[in-house]
Amino acid sequence: MKRLMITAGVLAMLLAASCKDKQEAPPTPEPVENPAPPATPSPTTAAPVEEDPDGTSISISKDGVNYENKNGDSESKVSVSGKDSEVEIKTKE
């Protein structure tokens, strides 16, 4: 029984010693003699932004639902609100 306790104690000490955090110094990088010059930013041109782009937009809020669709010159707007059961549809072609 004593051997078992001594063996368990020795194993516990070895386990504790092997699990300690090893702090090694990170290797220092070698200095660079001629570093590359920083890259110069290339000028970019901004694309013109469309004021009213084509597409679909849906907005849902506590006041109701708004739906807008635009395809070229054709434009549709639908507004549904919970106030007095109001429905409004506008179409522009």
Stockholm file with secondary structure:
# STOCKHOLM 1.0

chainA/1-93         MKRLMITAGVLAMLLAASCKDKQEAPPTPEPVENPAPPATPSPTTAAPVEEDPDGTSISISKDGVNYENKNGDSESKVSVSGKDSEVEIKTKE
#=GR chainA/1-93 SS CHHHHHHHHHHHHHHHHHTSCCCCCCCCCCCCSSCCCCCCCCCCCCCCCCSSCSEEEEEEETTEEEEEEEETTEEEEEEEETGGGEEEEEEEC
#=GC SS_cons        CHHHHHHHHHHHHHHHHHTSCCCCCCCCCCCCSSCCCCCCCCCCCCCCCCSSCSEEEEEEETTEEEEEEEETTEEEEEEEETGGGEEEEEEEC
//
